[in-house]
Amino acid sequence: MRWRVLSSEYFDYLAAEIVAESQVTGEPARGVFVEKVISIFADSGTTQDMTLTLLETVGKQNRVIRLDAFAFDELDSSFHAIVADYRNTLETLSKADLTKLFSSLENFVKASLSIDEIGYIPDTSDAIIAATKLNSSWKNLSNIKFYVVSNAALSSRVRDLEPTDLNGIRVDYQVWDLNRITELSESQAGRSDLVVDLVDFNSESVPALRALSHSEEFATYLFALSGQTLARIFDQYGSRLLEGNVRSFLSARGKINAGIRETVLQTPQRFLAYNNGITATASSLEAIESDSIMKICSIRDLQIVNGGQTTATLWNVLRTGGERAALLSQVEVQVKLIVIPNELDSDLIPRVAQYANSQNKVQDSDLASNSNFNRRLDELSKLIYAPPQAGSQVQTHWYFERARGAYLNERNKIRTGAQQNQFDRQNPKSQVFSKVQLAKYYSAWNLKPQMASRGDQKNFDSFTKEVASKYAQSEKLIEIDESYFKQIVGQKIIFDTLRGEIPKSDWYETGGYLANCTIYGISKFHHEIQRLGMEIDWQLVWRNQSLSAEMLLSLVECAKAAHDVLFSPSRTQQNISEWAKTDACWQALINQDTKATFDFAELKMASDDKTETRRTQRANSKALAEVAVVTYFASLVSDDWYSVINELGGSMSGLEVQLARSLMSSPSQFLQPKQREMAISILRRARAQGVRIPEFPF
């Protein structure tokens, strides 16, 4: 089922979560709400690494100036700005409300461009970074995107918001109300709906050929787009069109390719012959048939997985205008479009991206390794139970959300209220963590606070590259065992506990930069432990599911040292957010004295003997693998075995048919080792033939 705003169920769920977070951290509810939306936007590719500002002030002639978060997208030279509308009760977001909210963002931009008004933006706010950059790089901007994010429901009277012009720059408007945020949170695709209408951009539908395929899982289409059409599509949607690792690659290497640009300017009519074109994925498309020719009208969830540099270079030529831009009408770009249903895209799209880019640096991200790593953690999170906490008899899971919306989707599949309550008790929301959060815990603990401070997406990209490098060989995945998972949970417990404790400290009276203080405090804490030749007893943290008062006191003292360095008058960068991103900031904290004492139960001497650890890892992995196999077979139903028998038919031996029919009658029956091996062999062949049965966890 879906959350239904009219029943206020999701509103109440979100409000309770925000209030609880606000009470723990001391942050205003609006700030917590904006942070959640920023996280959703980053995961979905709507925007990247937005900076929280929560600016609300009054400018010239008492004009309201607001900016709750912002980002500059270097790939499409756009500026993204958020203003939040947070309510305590479920209400309607009207057109008048939108006018005021969007006007407050426009007032911020105007103040940034005015020598007389920029002074109304306080130097103490990160908003001054946005204002200064807008002022200095206005001529280089391609467009501005204003977002109103709200936990109210948008009025049905509000129609499409047309773009406007602000000092020669196009401004686009987007409204993310409770309904839209809910849909994105629950989306299996993990991204916002994006429909590219080719008729709008191309003046007509585009002829295409469907490639013959033996697979029913996806469909492949071949066609050509004019360079002008592709550039205009990118101009409209920007880097949202680029699959995440392609975006990271272009950010690192630069978006303009001199050779591609030269071909456009010198021999545009030969572009189709010289250039490899682009590979893209989609969830669906709309097409018509005219004169026995298929023509594509629109594409849903278009993602470019190869050819991002080609696209960005064509867009750059379009932006130059004049005769050069006119040459794009002579350019034809080959497109291979793979249409993948939403239920399969989380597995197939990364693999398409990996293999499509196998000849360039995008392979450094090694998406397949990341996928195996995440799948392994997902499996462990569902198999391992945490000890009951004081006063409770319920064992719980620490739920690793491999794909955005997985937790809510799993919860919403449960039909009855009693079963949902049971799910909530076994999977408390406070014990859910995402891939992006995992990367943050990892960087904080592994002495990379400056990387964690550079934004969730940059930190996640760095983390995935490290994971890919370490676990590229499948045999290395044996290290991702029960002990490893418990250590990750321990790092989350440390992060959440310290983040909740810092606001209670006297030295934090002025507030601000809570995330930076937490991240740097943890790195300082671990650095000091390593210096003493000690390590954390993660098994003890796991058994207690909490930290001792003495350990927490040491963490808080390290966070105080971090706070002193972050706010130091001698810092090399005035803005604290920018200072936190530098190696110099981390080095200054390493050299900073701390009053922390390291004498608590969770501390033990570091051991150099890895033999026993590896033996334990192998034993744990074998036991968990056994549980995974049993759990998998228990998940199969009679219809699964019916589909297997129906598909494989005469290729099965008599014993195989007998076993499959027995399992069709009683799917949950106990299997002897040889029977299990035979059943696995049958299922592997069935999956290879395209039978849709649950994915193997082993």
Disulfide bonds with the S-S distance in Angstrom:
none
